[in-house]
Amino acid sequence: MIKQFSILLKSKFLFTIFLFLAFATGHGQSLSSFELNFEWIAKIESMVKDQKKVPIEDKKKLLIFSLNTGYKHWTIPHTEAVMRIIAQNSGAFDITLSKDIYDFEKERLSEFDVVILNNNCSIGPRRDIFWDILKNEVNLDEEQKNQKAKQLERNLIKFVKKGNGLVLLHGGIVMQNNSIDFSDMVGGSFDFHPPQQEIHVKLVDPDHPLVKSFDPEGFIHFDEPYFFKNAYFRYDFRPLLYMELDEIKMKRERPNDKIKYISWIKRHGKGRVFYSSPSHNAQSYDNPKLLQFLSNGLLYAAGLIDCDDSPIQKSKQP
């Protein structure tokens, strides 16, 4: 226990120095953006090269969808690169990169086994990324645009229900944020977030195989602390990571719940869903333990890792 506490203090001390330097250069409540380049990609590749390989004869078909129409997270290309590198390194996937909503047409979507939604923030107040694109289609009337947007969303939900995988990273949960059906599938909807800040991310169950890469006491992370609504409060997921709300700096009234889950897995029909809020800043990917966690989540969604994904009982929250 003393050793673990010492490691946590050391980690927190080093991370605090990093944050101090970031703030001292005038970046305030956010970390500075930087261009995706070959040097950074090579660094990520070196950190994931020792991850477990999962060679399979018939590789899973993976779609990494990185379109945004609303708020643009600067780390979208970095996250796309990270997940591509992780998937390639595993040996288990053939990968397609896309920003095309028509990849959610039934026939095209049926070509894939797993979809990654990468920070796909849509435009408010409607919060429907399909409609955001279709509204500019001059060959469709308003009713046709609405029907097509609903159909593309239904195609994704049926895709998962039939037994395929879905991974949502940070703002990916915002893609269809006002859709209750989408919320039911992914485990919740985005509500709001306080300013970016240092967060002590904790493990719900340190023995769960998807979080085994982390130290039992969790890790220090700088991010937007996401809060959720709609289906989230049914807790029909297996939570993996959480934060304690009394440690979060915020200006609005604090919610009644004492913790907030920020990563989970769940079943939807025959399919598997993995959500991770920690993936907002590219600096986060300097943590090889987080990279392993994202790899575990992808392999779970693809059906290549079996683990307990039964919903936690509300009475058993930490």
C-alpha positions as CSV (number, residue, x, y, z in Angstrom):
1,M,0.0,0.0,0.0
2,I,2.8,2.4,0.9
3,K,4.5,1.6,-2.4
4,Q,1.3,2.2,-4.4
5,F,0.8,5.5,-2.6
6,S,4.3,6.6,-3.4
7,I,3.8,5.8,-7.1
8,L,0.6,7.8,-7.2
9,L,2.3,10.8,-5.5
10,K,5.2,10.6,-7.9
11,S,2.8,10.4,-10.9
12,K,0.7,13.3,-9.6
13,F,3.8,15.4,-8.9
14,L,5.2,14.9,-12.5
15,F,1.8,15.6,-14.0
16,T,1.4,18.7,-11.9
17,I,4.7,20.0,-13.2
18,F,3.5,19.4,-16.8
19,L,0.2,21.2,-16.2
20,F,2.1,24.1,-14.5
21,L,4.3,24.5,-17.6
22,A,1.2,24.3,-19.9
23,F,-0.6,27.1,-17.9
24,A,2.6,29.2,-17.6
25,T,2.7,29.4,-21.4
26,G,-0.8,30.9,-21.5
27,H,-3.0,27.9,-22.2
28,G,-5.2,28.4,-19.2
29,Q,-7.8,25.7,-18.8
30,S,-6.7,23.6,-21.8
31,L,-3.7,21.8,-23.1
32,S,-2.0,23.1,-26.2
33,S,-2.8,21.6,-29.6
34,F,-0.2,20.3,-31.9
35,E,0.0,18.9,-35.4
36,L,-0.2,15.2,-36.1
37,N,3.2,14.3,-37.5
38,F,5.4,11.2,-38.3
39,E,7.4,11.7,-35.2
40,W,4.4,11.5,-32.9
41,I,3.0,8.5,-34.9
42,A,6.3,6.7,-34.5
43,K,6.1,7.4,-30.7
44,I,2.7,5.8,-30.5
45,E,3.8,2.9,-32.6
46,S,6.7,2.2,-30.2
47,M,4.4,2.3,-27.2
48,V,1.9,-0.2,-28.6
49,K,4.3,-2.6,-30.3
50,D,4.4,-4.9,-27.3
51,Q,0.6,-5.1,-26.9
52,K,-0.9,-8.6,-27.3
53,K,-1.3,-9.8,-30.9
54,V,-4.6,-11.4,-31.9
55,P,-3.8,-13.0,-35.2
56,I,-7.0,-14.4,-36.8
57,E,-7.5,-16.0,-40.1
58,D,-10.6,-13.9,-41.0
59,K,-9.8,-10.4,-39.9
60,K,-12.5,-8.2,-38.5
61,K,-13.6,-5.3,-40.7
62,L,-13.2,-2.1,-38.8
63,L,-14.7,1.3,-39.7
64,I,-13.2,4.4,-37.9
65,F,-15.7,7.2,-38.4
66,S,-14.2,10.7,-37.7
67,L,-16.7,13.2,-39.1
68,N,-17.7,16.1,-36.9
69,T,-20.2,18.8,-37.8
70,G,-20.4,20.6,-34.4
71,Y,-17.6,21.3,-32.0
72,K,-14.2,20.1,-33.5
73,H,-11.9,18.4,-31.1
74,W,-8.4,19.2,-32.2
75,T,-7.4,15.7,-31.3
76,I,-9.7,13.9,-33.9
77,P,-6.8,13.1,-36.3
78,H,-4.6,12.0,-33.4
79,T,-7.3,9.7,-32.0
80,E,-7.9,8.3,-35.5
81,A,-4.2,7.5,-35.8
82,V,-4.0,6.0,-32.3
83,M,-6.9,3.6,-33.0
84,R,-5.6,2.7,-36.4
85,I,-2.2,1.9,-35.0
86,I,-3.7,-0.2,-32.1
87,A,-5.9,-2.1,-34.6
88,Q,-3.1,-2.7,-37.0
89,N,-0.7,-3.8,-34.3
90,S,-3.3,-6.4,-33.0
91,G,-3.3,-8.2,-36.3
92,A,-7.0,-8.7,-36.0
93,F,-8.5,-6.0,-38.2
94,D,-8.8,-4.7,-41.8
95,I,-9.3,-0.9,-41.4
96,T,-11.3,1.7,-43.2
97,L,-11.1,5.4,-42.4
98,S,-14.2,7.5,-43.1
99,K,-16.0,10.8,-42.8
100,D,-18.9,9.7,-45.1
101,I,-22.3,9.3,-43.5
102,Y,-23.3,7.0,-46.4
103,D,-21.1,4.3,-44.9
104,F,-24.1,3.9,-42.6
105,E,-26.3,2.8,-45.5
106,K,-27.4,-0.8,-44.7
107,E,-25.4,-2.5,-47.4
108,R,-22.2,-0.6,-46.8
109,L,-22.4,-1.0,-43.0
110,S,-23.0,-4.7,-43.4
111,E,-19.4,-5.0,-44.7
112,F,-18.0,-4.2,-41.2
113,D,-17.8,-6.0,-37.9
114,V,-16.9,-3.0,-35.6
115,V,-17.4,0.8,-35.8
116,I,-15.4,3.4,-33.9
117,L,-17.1,6.8,-33.4
118,N,-14.3,9.3,-33.0
119,N,-15.4,12.6,-31.4
120,N,-18.4,13.0,-33.7
121,C,-19.9,16.1,-32.2
122,S,-23.0,17.2,-34.0
123,I,-24.6,20.6,-34.3
124,G,-26.9,21.8,-31.5
125,P,-29.7,22.0,-30.7
126,R,-30.8,19.1,-33.0
127,R,-27.7,17.0,-32.3
128,D,-28.1,14.7,-35.3
129,I,-25.0,14.3,-37.4
130,F,-26.8,12.6,-40.3
131,W,-29.3,15.4,-40.6
132,D,-26.5,18.0,-40.3
133,I,-25.1,16.6,-43.6
134,L,-28.4,15.8,-45.3
135,K,-29.9,19.2,-44.8
136,N,-27.6,20.5,-47.5
137,E,-28.8,17.8,-50.1
138,V,-30.6,19.9,-52.8
139,N,-32.1,16.7,-54.3
140,L,-34.1,15.9,-51.1
141,D,-37.1,17.6,-49.6
142,E,-37.4,18.2,-45.9
143,E,-39.4,15.0,-45.2
144,Q,-36.9,12.9,-47.2
145,K,-34.0,14.4,-45.3
146,N,-35.6,13.6,-42.0
147,Q,-36.5,10.1,-43.1
148,K,-33.0,9.4,-44.4
149,A,-31.4,10.7,-41.2
150,K,-33.6,8.4,-39.1
151,Q,-32.9,5.5,-41.4
152,L,-29.1,5.9,-41.1
153,E,-29.4,6.0,-37.3
154,R,-31.6,2.9,-37.3
155,N,-29.1,1.1,-39.5
156,L,-26.3,1.7,-36.9
157,I,-28.6,0.5,-34.0
158,K,-29.6,-2.6,-35.9
159,F,-26.0,-3.2,-36.8
160,V,-25.0,-3.4,-33.1
161,K,-28.2,-5.4,-32.1
162,K,-27.4,-8.1,-34.6
163,G,-24.1,-8.8,-32.9
164,N,-21.5,-6.3,-34.1
165,G,-19.3,-4.0,-32.1
166,L,-19.3,-0.2,-31.3
167,V,-16.6,1.9,-29.7
168,L,-17.3,5.5,-28.8
169,L,-14.5,7.8,-27.8
170,H,-15.1,11.0,-25.9
171,G,-17.5,13.2,-28.0
172,G,-18.5,10.2,-30.1
173,I,-21.4,9.9,-27.6
174,V,-22.7,13.3,-28.8
175,M,-23.3,12.1,-32.4
176,Q,-27.0,11.5,-32.0
177,N,-27.3,13.1,-28.6
178,N,-31.1,13.8,-28.6
179,S,-32.0,10.3,-29.7
180,I,-33.3,8.1,-26.9
181,D,-32.7,5.0,-29.1
182,F,-29.1,6.0,-29.5
183,S,-28.8,6.7,-25.8
184,D,-30.3,3.3,-25.0
185,M,-27.7,1.7,-27.2
186,V,-24.6,3.5,-25.9
187,G,-25.5,3.8,-22.3
188,G,-26.3,7.5,-22.0
189,S,-26.2,10.9,-23.6
190,F,-23.8,13.9,-23.1
191,D,-25.2,16.5,-20.7
192,F,-22.4,19.0,-20.0
193,H,-18.8,19.3,-18.8
194,P,-17.0,21.7,-16.4
195,P,-13.7,23.2,-17.6
196,Q,-10.8,20.9,-18.4
197,Q,-8.9,20.0,-15.2
198,E,-6.8,17.4,-13.5
199,I,-8.9,14.4,-12.6
200,H,-8.1,11.4,-10.5
201,V,-9.6,8.6,-12.5
202,K,-10.4,5.6,-10.4
203,L,-11.1,1.9,-11.2
204,V,-14.5,0.4,-10.4
205,D,-13.0,-3.0,-10.2
206,P,-9.2,-3.2,-10.4
207,D,-9.5,-6.9,-11.2
208,H,-11.6,-6.5,-14.3
209,P,-9.5,-7.6,-17.3
210,L,-10.2,-4.5,-19.3
211,V,-8.5,-2.2,-16.7
212,K,-5.7,-4.5,-15.7
213,S,-3.2,-2.2,-17.4
214,F,-3.8,0.5,-14.8
215,D,-2.4,0.6,-11.3
216,P,-5.0,-0.3,-8.7
217,E,-5.2,3.2,-7.4
218,G,-6.1,4.6,-10.8
219,F,-4.3,7.5,-12.6
220,I,-4.1,11.2,-12.9
221,H,-5.7,12.6,-16.1
222,F,-6.3,16.0,-17.6
223,D,-9.6,16.2,-19.5
224,E,-13.1,17.6,-19.7
225,P,-15.0,15.8,-17.0
226,Y,-18.1,14.6,-18.9
227,F,-21.5,14.4,-17.2
228,F,-24.3,12.4,-18.7
229,K,-28.1,12.1,-18.9
230,N,-31.0,10.0,-20.4
231,A,-30.2,6.3,-20.4
232,Y,-27.1,6.8,-18.2
233,F,-29.2,6.8,-15.0
234,R,-30.4,3.3,-15.7
235,Y,-26.9,2.1,-15.0
236,D,-27.5,-0.8,-17.5
237,F,-23.8,-1.1,-18.2
238,R,-20.7,-2.5,-16.6
239,P,-18.7,0.6,-15.4
240,L,-14.9,0.6,-15.7
241,L,-13.7,4.0,-14.7
242,Y,-15.1,6.8,-12.5
243,M,-14.4,10.1,-10.9
244,E,-15.6,11.4,-7.5
245,L,-17.7,14.6,-8.0
246,D,-16.5,16.3,-4.8
247,E,-13.1,16.5,-6.4
248,I,-14.3,18.2,-9.6
249,K,-14.2,22.0,-9.9
250,M,-17.4,23.3,-11.3
251,K,-19.5,26.5,-11.2
252,R,-23.0,25.1,-11.7
253,E,-24.9,23.2,-9.0
254,R,-23.4,19.8,-8.2
255,P,-25.5,16.7,-9.1
256,N,-26.8,14.5,-6.3
257,D,-24.8,11.5,-7.3
258,K,-21.4,11.3,-5.6
259,I,-19.5,9.7,-8.5
260,K,-19.7,9.8,-12.3
261,Y,-18.8,6.8,-14.5
262,I,-16.7,7.9,-17.4
263,S,-16.1,4.6,-19.2
264,W,-18.1,1.4,-19.5
265,I,-19.0,-1.6,-21.5
266,K,-22.5,-3.0,-22.2
267,R,-24.5,-5.4,-24.4
268,H,-27.0,-4.1,-26.8
269,G,-29.0,-7.0,-28.2
270,K,-26.3,-9.4,-29.4
271,G,-23.7,-6.6,-29.8
272,R,-21.1,-5.1,-27.6
273,V,-20.5,-1.4,-26.8
274,F,-17.4,0.2,-25.3
275,Y,-17.4,3.9,-24.2
276,S,-14.3,5.9,-23.0
277,S,-14.6,9.6,-22.1
278,P,-10.8,9.8,-21.4
279,S,-9.5,10.5,-24.9
280,H,-9.9,14.2,-25.3
281,N,-6.3,15.5,-25.4
282,A,-3.6,13.9,-27.6
283,Q,-1.2,14.3,-24.6
284,S,-3.3,11.6,-22.9
285,Y,-1.9,9.1,-25.4
286,D,1.6,9.5,-23.9
287,N,0.2,7.0,-21.2
288,P,0.9,3.5,-22.5
289,K,-1.6,2.1,-19.9
290,L,-4.4,4.2,-21.5
291,L,-3.3,2.9,-24.9
292,Q,-3.6,-0.7,-23.6
293,F,-7.0,0.1,-22.1
294,L,-8.3,1.4,-25.5
295,S,-6.9,-1.7,-27.2
296,N,-8.8,-3.9,-24.6
297,G,-12.0,-1.9,-25.3
298,L,-11.7,-2.4,-29.0
299,L,-11.0,-6.1,-28.7
300,Y,-14.0,-6.5,-26.3
301,A,-16.3,-4.7,-28.8
302,A,-15.0,-7.0,-31.6
303,G,-15.8,-10.1,-29.5
304,L,-12.1,-11.0,-29.1
305,I,-12.1,-10.6,-25.3
306,D,-14.7,-12.2,-23.0
307,C,-15.3,-10.5,-19.7
308,D,-18.0,-9.6,-17.2
309,D,-20.2,-7.0,-19.0
310,S,-23.3,-7.5,-16.8
311,P,-24.9,-4.3,-15.6
312,I,-23.8,-3.1,-12.2
313,Q,-26.4,-2.8,-9.5
314,K,-27.0,0.8,-8.5
315,S,-26.6,-0.2,-4.8
316,K,-23.1,-1.5,-5.5
317,Q,-21.7,1.8,-6.7
318,P,-18.3,2.8,-5.2
